[in-house]
Amino acid sequence: MKKVVLITNYFHFESEKPSNRYRILADLLAKDGEIELEVITSRFYQRTKTFRTNLEELTKGLPYKVTFIDEPGYQKNISFKRLRTSKVFARNTIKYLKSKPLPDLIYQVIPTVDVADQVGRFANQNQIPFVIDIQDLWPEAFKMAFNVPVLSNLLFSPIKKKADRAYKSADAICAVSQTYVDRALSVNKKCKTGHSVFIGINLSAFDRYRPEKEEQTDSRLKLVYCGSLEKSYDIETVIDALAMMKNPPLFVVLGDGNYRPRFEAYAKEKNVEAEFTGFLPYPQMVERMCKCDITVNPIIGSSVSSIINKHGDYAASGLPVINTQNSPEYRALVESYRMGFNCNSGDAADLAKKLEILCEDEQLRREMGKNSRRCAEEKFNRDVTYFELVATIKGLL
């Protein structure tokens, strides 16, 4: 048996979140008869900003060992306190690894870069194969929220150095997008290529929740957004575009966040009819989304995000997408699959024009919707794509 350690601050147990990249990966590794798996994660749960107390209940019946590491915690995702607590988690993780027999491989999730930096050095010093899996880019994500010329570069320079060291130390690079793979390869001299495996979705579970096709009783079209209502999502430009249209679709907003009151007030100010449902459990979210006609992916132009969670859900819905996100990788996906339209970021007139085209052409909506679903089956289906992550691990073992 080969001992594999999977380290991530942000592990979600099934009772906490129905679907999670690293829990699915853990399940796949645990099913392999040649691998003994240990998951190292935090006692602090990032999603609720609380400390887990029901540890035995969370881990009961799991086919792998789970070790919880202490850290102080934080309340805001973009904050210096988050950076400080990640240092504590890194220090405590290294202390734990040094107290145990060396594993045969370490699979490290990024963020955080403090953990990846220190664990990478530990792995290299002890000649342990080291695999990184990049889910977000630090400090790029922080610089988006605090972008002051010159000052931001100076402020976040130490984080960039840690990220570069972590990327350099990897014997294999995995990431949730090719954009993130390329960022790591830009400094890593060990790896010629990496493995881009989208976060994706559990397509079979998604299909269990989608409603049966029923006769449309409401003739009005519905434009749907699914996800967080925060600063990086440009809901206001969508509202501006709808206000320009003669016969706009109903705007259905599935999700919640700090900016919800602002977006609701803006829709009223522009006399745009919008339904804000608040947070919905995943099965209900899937059902509501699939009853709509067009999806919208409105992300502000300065965002450094690439392929994200909602892309998989949008594609699985079999609906065409209107996209404002600047990510070259996602824009290329929309174009190559012909599953919707890319728009200029922040350009309400461009968004309105392309939305009008889809609203007026039912056949085009159907064709682009079928293409969208094909993209989900080929690029976002975890039941297929995640075996590349397993193969990467087994190749190094």
N, C-alpha and C positions, 0 to 999 in steps of 0.2 A: 504493500500500500504506500502511496506517495502522499505526504502531508502538504496540503495547500491551505494557505491563510488568505482570506479575503478581508481587506480592511476598508471600511467606509464609515464616516461619521453619520451618514444619512440613510441608514437601513430602515426599511419600513416592514413591520410584521403584518401578517394578513389581516388581523383585527384592526390595524391602524390605517391601512390603505389597501384597497383591493388589488392593486397592481404595482409592481416595483421591479425595475431592471435587475437589481442585484439579488433580490429574493428569488426571482426566476432563474438567474444564473446559478445561485446557490443550490436550488432544487435540481437543476440539470447536472451539476457537478456531484451532488450527493448520490444521484442515481448511478453514477459511474462506479463500477465495482473495484476500480483500481485507485480511487481517490478518497482520502480521509480529509474532510473539510472542517475548518474552523472559521467562523465569522467573528471579526472584532469590530464592534460598533460602540456608540456612545450611550450612556445612561440618559443623557439629555436628548429629548426628542424635538428636533428642529421645527417640525410642522406645527406643533402646539406650544412650543417654547416652555415646556414643562419637563420635569424629571420623571422618568419611568419608575414606577414602584412595583408593578406586577410582573417582575422579571420571570418568575417561574411559569406563570400563566402564558406569557408571550412565547416562551421557548418550548412549552410542553409538546412532546410528540415530534419535534423537528429531527430530521435524520442527520443533523450535523451539530457540532458544538457552537455555542454562542458565548462570547466573552464581552462583558460590558465594561467600558473604560469611563472613569469620571472626568468631568470638565465643569467649569463654573456656569456655562450657559450664557445666553444673551437674549435680548428682546427684539432687536431690529436686524434684518438680514444684511443691510448695508450699514455697517457700524464698525468702529474700532474695537468695541468689546467683543465682536465676533472674531476678529483677528487675534485678540488676546486669548480667548478661550480655546481657539484652535491650537495655539502654542502649548497650552496645558495638556490638551488631548494628545498632541504629538509626543510630548515628554513622557506622559504616562504609558503611551503605547510602546515606545522604545523600551521603557523600564520593564514592561510585561514581556516583550519579545526576548529580552536578554535573560529573563528568569526561566525560560522554557527551552526544550531541545529545538534546534534549528529546523525550520520547515524546509520542504523541498522546492517550494515556490511561493512567492508573495504576489498577490493580485491587489493592487492599490488603486482606489478610486480617487480622482481629483475633481473638485476640491475636497479637502483643503490642501493648499500648497505646503504649509508647515509640516503636515503629516507626511505628504509625499516626499518632500525634501529629506527629512530625517530618516524615513523608512527606506528610501532609495539608497542613502549612504550606508545604512545598516546592511542592506541586502548585498550591495557591492563589496563591502568589506568582508562579508562572510561567504562570498561567491554563491549567493542564492539567486536563481533566476527571478527577475523583477519585471512584472507586467503592470503598465499603467492603463487606466481607463478614464478618459477625460470627459466629464459631463458638463463642465462649464469652464470658461477661461478666466483665471485670475492673474493679474489685477484688472484686466480689460473690463470686466463687469462692474468693478468698483469705479473705474475711471468714467464710465458712462454716467454714473450718478453724481460724481464729483469731478467735473471736467473743467479745470482751470488751466489755461495754457502755461507751460513751464512748471508751475507749482505741482500739478497733478503728476507729471513725470518724475519729479523729485520725490514727492510724497510716496509714490507707489514703486519706486525703484527697488527697494529691498524685497518686495513681494515678487517682482519680475525676476530678480536674481534667483530666488528660491524656486520659482516655477521652472526657469531654465535648467537649474541643477537637477530638478526632478525629472524633466524630460530627457536630459542627457543620460541619466542613470538607467533608463529603461532598456530592457532586453527585447521588449515587444511593446508596441504602441497600439492601443485600441481607443476609440472615441465614438461619441454619438453623431459625429458628422465628419466628412472629409476635411472640412475647414479646420477643425480642431486637430485632426491627424497631421495636417500640413504644418500647423503651428509648432507641434512638438518635433516633427522631422526637421524643421528649420535649424534646430540646435543639436539634434541627436545624430551622432556619427556611426552608431552601431547598427541602426535599422535602415534598410533601403526603402521599405514600404511599411505601411501601417494597415490597420483594419478598421474601416468605417462601418459601424453597425448602428443604425438608427435606434433611438430609444424604443420606438415601435409600440405596438399594442398587442394584446392577446385577441387576435381576430375572431377566434371561435367564441370567446366570451362576449365580444362586441356583438356578434351576430345573434346571440341568444337574447340580447336586450332590444335589438331593433324591432320595430313593430311590423306586423304583417301589412302588405300593401292593401290599402283601402281606397275606396272611391273618394276623390277630393270633393268635400262639401263646401269648403271655403275657396272662392275663386281668387282671393288676394294672395299674392306671392309673399314668402317670408324669407328674409335675410337673417342668418343666424351667426352670432359670435359665441364662442365657448372658451371660458378661461378666466383668469384673474382680471380684476378691474384696478389696475395700478398705473403708475406714471408711464411705463414703457409701452402701453397699449393705446393706440391713437383712435379711440372711440369717437372723439370729437370731430375728426375729419370724416368719419363715416356718417355722422349726423349731418355735417355740412353738405355732404354729397346727396343724402336723402332729401334734404331741404331744397335742393336744386331741381329735383325730378318732379314731373307733372303727376305721375302715378307711382309713387315710391312703394316698395314692398314694406310690410310690417317688419320692424327691427326687433328681433328676439335676442335678448342678451342673457346667456346662461352662465352665471358666475357671480362672484362677489369680490369685494376688496375695498381699500381705503378711498378710492376715487369714485365709488358708486354714487354717492350723493351728488357729486359734481357732474357726473355724466347724465344722471337723471334730470338734474336741473337744466343742463344744456339742451337736452332733447325737448323739454317743455318750452324753453326760450325760443327754440327754432321751429316750434310747432311740428315736430316729428313724432309720429306715433311709435313708441318703443315699449316693449314689455321686458322689464327687468325681473327675472325669476329669483335671483339670489342663488346661493350655492345649492346644487342638486346632487344627490347620490348618483354615482356613475350610471347605474341602470336607467334612472329617470332622465339623466342628461342625454344618454344615447337615444332614448325614445323620442325626446323632444327635438333633438337635432335632426334626426332622420325624417321627421314630419315637415321639415322646412324645405326650401328649394335651392338656396344658394348659401355657401359659407363665406365668411370674410375673415381674413388674417391681417388685422391692422396693427402693425408694429412700427414704432417711431424710427425715423431714419438713422438716428445715432446708435441704435441698439447693435450689440456685437453678437447677439444670439444667432444660431445657425438653424439646424434641424431640431425642433422642439416637440413636446408631447402632443400639442393640439394638431400638428400636421398629420399624425397618424390617424387620429379620430376623424378629422375632416375627410381624409382620403377614404377611410373605411365606410363613411356615410354614403358614398356613391353620389355626392353632390359636387357641382363645380365650385371652384374657389376664386374669390377676388382677393388678391394679395398686394399689400403695400410694403412688405418687409424687404429690406435691401440685401439680405443674404444672397450672394451670387449662387450658392449651392441650391437654396430652395427655389429661387427664381428659375434656375436652369431646369429643376425638376418639374415645375409648373409648365414650362415651355416644351420640354422634351416629351412629356406625357400628354400635352395639349389638354390639360384638365382644368383650365380656367384662364384668368387674365392677370398679368402683373401690371401694377399701376405705379406711378411716380409717388414716392413717399411724401405724405403731407399735401398732396394735390387733390383736393375735393372734386374739381371739375373733371379730372381724368378718371377718378373713381366712379363718378356719376355716369360718365359716358360709357364706360365698359359695363357697368351694372345695367344700364338701359339696354345694351345689346343682348345681355343674357335674359333680361326680363321679357323682351319682345320676341325671343326665338326659343320656343319650347324644344324643338328638335336639337338645337345646339346645346341646351342644358342637359338633355339626355345623353348626347354623345360625350360631352365633357365629363358628365357624371360617371359614365361607364369607364372612361379613361382614368378617372380619379380612383375608382375602386380597383382597377388593375394595378395602379401604383401601390395601393395598400397591400395587395396580395404579393407583389414582387419585392417591395422595399421595406414594408413596415410590419410584416407578420413575424412576431417573435418566435412562433413555433418552428420557423424555418431559419431566420437570420441569426438567432443566438447561438446556433451550433458553430458558427465561425469563432465566437469567443471561446467556447469549449475546446475547439480544435487548436486554437492558439496556445492555450494552456497546456494541452496534452503534447503539443509539438515540442515545447520546452522541457517538459518532464521526460 
